[in-house]
Amino acid sequence: MNERESRSDSPSILLITGLMAAGKSTVAQRLAERLPRSVHLRGDVFRRMIVGGQAEMGFELSEEAERQLRLRYRIAAAAADLYFQAGFTVVHQDIVLGPGLAEVVRYYADRPLHVVVLCPRPAVVAAREAGRAKRGYQDTSAVLDFDRVLRAETPRLGLWLDTSELTVAETVDEILGRLGEARVSGAAGA
């Protein structure tokens, strides 16, 4: 077994974040498929569970949207921790930008955590958005606004990957090959 495989055999939590249309869902699914005993935890599912009173998520968040976003992060961390305790590696995928990234990392302080930030160029994000059935941005200027928050306001934690020229398979290979760079917390050797 090579070093890369031995590091991915121990249960851990991998947080995959980035902008909408950065490829988080696809990369997280493929990454989970490559790991033994793994879970793909989609953080957005907890937002969708709110039936009455769901706050709108967008560039500017209301106080209620902020509360719901933090709740979503806490619930996802709790679910990830339960899977982790059961021996699963959890690939937690969500949009965690700005100071929220440091907050979410603190939820996992006593667990082996790897953070991967997918950060393709804004033009690539806009092109990917145009090819999707769902819409996350009102227009191209919104992509630039979110990209500014990502690059200027998000703490430089973990592994930041410009995936503009990478396929999904190449992105997963990069993540697995550079897990050490993505490590931000947890017990040594886990």
C-alpha positions in Angstrom: 0.0 0.0 0.0 1.5 3.4 -0.9 1.5 6.5 1.3 -1.5 8.0 -0.4 -3.7 4.9 0.1 -2.7 4.5 3.8 -3.6 8.1 4.5 -7.0 7.7 2.9 -7.8 4.4 4.8 -8.0 6.1 8.2 -11.4 7.6 8.8 -11.4 11.4 8.6 -13.5 14.3 7.5 -12.9 16.1 4.2 -14.6 19.4 3.8 -15.0 20.3 0.1 -16.0 23.9 -0.4 -16.0 26.6 -3.1 -18.4 28.7 -5.1 -21.6 27.4 -6.6 -20.8 25.6 -9.9 -17.2 25.0 -8.8 -17.8 21.3 -9.1 -18.1 20.5 -5.3 -21.0 17.9 -5.7 -19.4 16.0 -8.5 -15.9 16.0 -7.0 -17.2 15.1 -3.5 -19.2 12.1 -4.9 -16.2 10.8 -7.0 -13.9 11.3 -4.0 -16.2 9.4 -1.7 -16.4 6.6 -4.3 -12.6 6.2 -4.2 -12.4 5.9 -0.4 -13.2 2.8 1.7 -16.2 3.2 4.0 -17.2 6.7 3.0 -20.1 9.0 3.1 -20.9 12.0 0.8 -22.6 14.5 3.1 -24.3 17.3 1.2 -24.7 20.2 3.5 -27.3 21.9 1.4 -29.8 19.1 2.2 -30.3 20.5 5.7 -31.4 23.9 4.2 -33.9 22.1 1.9 -35.4 20.3 4.9 -36.8 23.6 6.2 -40.3 23.7 4.8 -41.9 26.7 6.5 -39.8 29.8 7.0 -36.8 28.9 4.8 -34.8 32.1 4.4 -33.4 32.9 1.0 -29.7 32.4 0.5 -27.9 34.8 -1.7 -25.0 37.3 -1.7 -26.5 39.5 1.0 -28.0 37.4 3.9 -30.7 38.5 6.2 -30.3 37.8 9.9 -32.6 34.8 9.6 -30.6 33.5 6.6 -27.4 33.8 8.7 -29.0 31.9 11.5 -30.2 29.2 9.2 -26.8 29.0 7.5 -25.0 28.5 10.8 -27.6 25.9 11.9 -27.0 24.1 8.6 -23.3 24.0 9.3 -23.8 22.8 12.9 -26.2 20.0 11.8 -23.9 18.9 9.0 -20.9 18.8 11.5 -23.0 16.7 13.9 -24.0 14.3 11.2 -20.4 14.1 10.0 -19.2 13.4 13.5 -21.7 10.5 13.9 -20.6 8.9 10.7 -16.9 9.5 11.6 -17.5 7.8 15.0 -19.0 4.8 13.1 -15.7 4.5 11.2 -16.6 6.3 8.0 -14.6 8.9 6.1 -17.0 11.8 5.6 -16.8 14.0 2.5 -18.8 17.0 3.6 -19.6 19.2 0.7 -21.0 22.7 1.1 -20.6 26.4 0.3 -18.5 27.7 3.2 -17.0 31.1 2.4 -15.6 34.1 4.2 -15.2 33.9 8.0 -17.7 31.0 8.1 -14.8 28.6 7.0 -12.9 29.1 10.2 -16.2 28.7 12.2 -16.9 25.3 10.5 -13.3 24.2 11.0 -13.7 24.8 14.7 -16.7 22.4 14.7 -14.3 19.7 13.7 -11.4 20.7 16.0 -11.0 17.3 17.7 -11.4 15.3 14.5 -8.9 14.7 11.6 -10.1 17.3 9.2 -8.9 18.1 5.6 -10.2 21.2 3.9 -10.2 21.5 0.1 -11.3 24.7 -1.5 -12.2 24.4 -5.2 -11.4 27.7 -6.8 -11.6 27.7 -10.6 -11.4 31.0 -12.4 -14.6 33.1 -12.4 -15.0 32.7 -16.2 -14.9 28.9 -15.7 -17.5 29.1 -12.9 -19.8 31.2 -15.2 -19.4 28.7 -18.0 -20.2 25.8 -15.7 -23.2 27.6 -14.3 -24.5 28.2 -17.9 -24.3 24.5 -18.5 -26.3 23.5 -15.4 -30.1 23.0 -15.1 -30.2 24.8 -11.7 -29.3 28.4 -11.3 -27.2 29.8 -8.4 -26.3 33.2 -9.8 -28.4 36.0 -11.2 -25.8 37.0 -13.7 -22.0 37.0 -14.3 -21.4 39.9 -12.0 -22.8 37.8 -9.1 -20.1 35.2 -9.9 -17.5 37.9 -9.6 -19.0 39.1 -6.2 -18.9 35.6 -4.8 -15.4 35.0 -6.2 -14.1 38.2 -4.4 -15.5 36.8 -1.1 -13.8 33.5 -1.8 -10.4 34.9 -2.6 -10.3 38.0 -0.4 -12.3 37.1 2.7 -12.0 33.4 3.1 -9.2 32.2 5.4 -6.4 30.3 3.6 -7.0 27.0 5.3 -6.3 23.7 3.7 -5.7 22.9 0.1 -6.8 25.5 -2.5 -7.1 24.0 -6.0 -7.6 26.0 -9.2 -9.6 23.3 -11.0 -10.1 25.4 -14.1 -8.1 23.0 -16.3 -8.6 19.8 -14.3 -11.1 17.1 -15.0 -13.1 15.6 -12.1 -10.8 12.6 -12.0 -7.7 14.8 -12.1 -9.2 16.9 -9.3 -9.8 13.8 -7.1 -6.3 12.5 -7.8 -4.9 15.9 -6.7 -6.9 15.8 -3.5 -5.8 12.3 -2.7 -2.2 13.0 -3.6 -2.1 16.2 -1.5 -4.1 15.2 1.6 -1.3 16.3 3.9 -1.6 19.9 2.5 -5.3 19.8 3.1 -5.0 18.8 6.8 -6.1 21.5 9.2 -7.0 19.7 12.5 -7.2 16.4 14.4 -5.0 14.0 16.1 -1.5 13.4 14.6 -1.3 10.4 12.3 -5.1 10.0 11.9 
